[in-house]
């Protein structure tokens, strides 16, 4: 344990539609189409605000995965989705993912700033470059551009968007001429109450971390171990410093997959029940995509063969997340499980993102430990099922964190940027 | 002679004013007009006003803060792609319980054009782009309609016994190949109230929608159509029309527009009862489903087994 930090942690919720587990929809607490019900979404926002949470986060991609067994691939457009939730809330920050590959920077800049205005300065843009051919084929392209090309475009894209946001405040046209974009013009949207929308970056590829160090103010990281998290925390904060920024200008919030119960046994039972209600093929397909290997060809009761655990053959064409793959393979090498054991183990330890199964008290211990160790500025919590999991965070976890001086009792700031600035400063490293 | 319905046309500054004022929102919500166009100045050939907001962002606010008012968002393919437009249109329809629709425009007054010859979507820096003309806007509207139909709402079954949430084999690719090439399907189901109403703006008879197979345009606004625009301060048209869009100028406030609308409603315009979907309010039938030959996007789901 390093020196104890002052100030409070940041708490976000990664709203994976109904929850991160595929069978979340099966609870009688939900209607068959709750994922498109405005009441469902407004209630999520109000519940988060009851717990003075910092932000709600929404992933996105312009494509549809098979929704046969799972609401997770279903995507309402995030600025519209969070725009409706903003109307039902007043303080919680709202993070919308949008692709720099499949948008026009002028249109997206105007849309994000308009949405930020409507939220009263609570908006953040999570910049992603989007993977996979199905998305490309919705935009007249046979294949997704290579990773380096996507990040090169993303870098210029973000610069154009930020310049356009600035133009709304100055009233002056921008004159941008770069390899990807030629734009002369300005936005006529009212300037942002928080200066400009907060920028998030998600993912752990070298290109993603470099982009984060340059422009991101929030990072949605994937970390399985505390040591790895400390290393990446220092790495990304260091990138920010290399870019002439303060390490405090960038907040790091790893994802944490959650199943909570009033006892550890109850939490495990809940996790098992929701896992068992979902299809096995789904876990195998997820693993295949995550490690870039067809896991259905693996013997379920044998350990992973060595060739699966080797380095990635082509990072440019690999469709998964490099950060996720890295953390998954590190975990497999450490425990050498059979494929079936690994898939079951991820119920408790997470898969790509770290997992946590236990009581709110134990979760508070975990958050406190990682926070004081200088591994995180907060967490992006991912409940197994939101309809009853979010209330446990708000009504049981948050009061424990407050008692320990790790979280505020009331909102003390208005905009998302102010929420971030009010959080604990970066410890010395 | 059937009394015409009344609709409202709001320009950029009105969007800022309306959504910042709870009292105005409440008045707007209770007015028995057919619909409001959010940012009509974006697509009607006007010069850009000093202030505006993206129409879908305003629609999202209205979806969350009001219960009855119906609206058309405005969008064009100038710097926007039909897949992205369709996502916002369908999402708004869900979150507003069908009170929303789309007015597709050819040009966006607030946005710079893309490169010559590909001024529509060509500025996005991806391969492609199309001429900035009526055919491109029309093809964008066709894509939006097909995408909204690509995932039938009633395929959501939520069968807890079989573990099947969606009969996803009924979701289809749209395989559009016109000015845009789009495989689909959309990642949002069809709205429960049916695919969104799509409108067109024509200032003159020459700039009507091109019309073709699978025509998605169900409503034409403007001088050349059955629902003309009348500037606030002018008299209603003497000839018979299905409806009138009362359009506020930049010199008018939203309060001025609502005052005038109340006077017109008290003086011969047909009130359209508040609430319900835009499609029902305009008495428009549901669009035909996509042809049964459309390519299934996913295999037939099977009852699943646990690990």
Interface residues (C-beta under 8 A of the other chain):
Chain A: X23 X25 X26 X31 X32 X33 X36 X37 X38 X41 X42 X61 X62 X63 X64 X66 X67 X68 X69 X70 X71 X73 X74 X75 X76 X77 X79 X80 X81 X82 X83 X84 X85 X86 X87 X88 X101 X102 X103 X104 X105 X106 X107 X110 X111 X114 X115 X117 X118 X134 X137 X138 X139 X140 X141 X153 X180 X181 X182 X183 X184 X185 X188 X189 X190 X275 X276 X277 X278 X279 X280 X281 X282 X283 X340 X343 X344
Chain B: X12 X16 X19 X48 X49 X50 X51 X52 X53 X54 X56 X57 X58 X59 X60 X61 X63 X64 X65 X79 X80 X81 X83 X84 X87 X88 X90 X91 X92 X94 X95 X96 X97 X110 X111 X112 X115 X121 X123 X124 X125 X126 X127 X128 X151 X153 X156 X157 X158 X160 X163 X164 X165 X166 X167 X168 X171 X180 X181 X182 X183 X184 X185 X186 X187 X188 X189 X192 X297 X298 X301 X304 X305 X306 X307
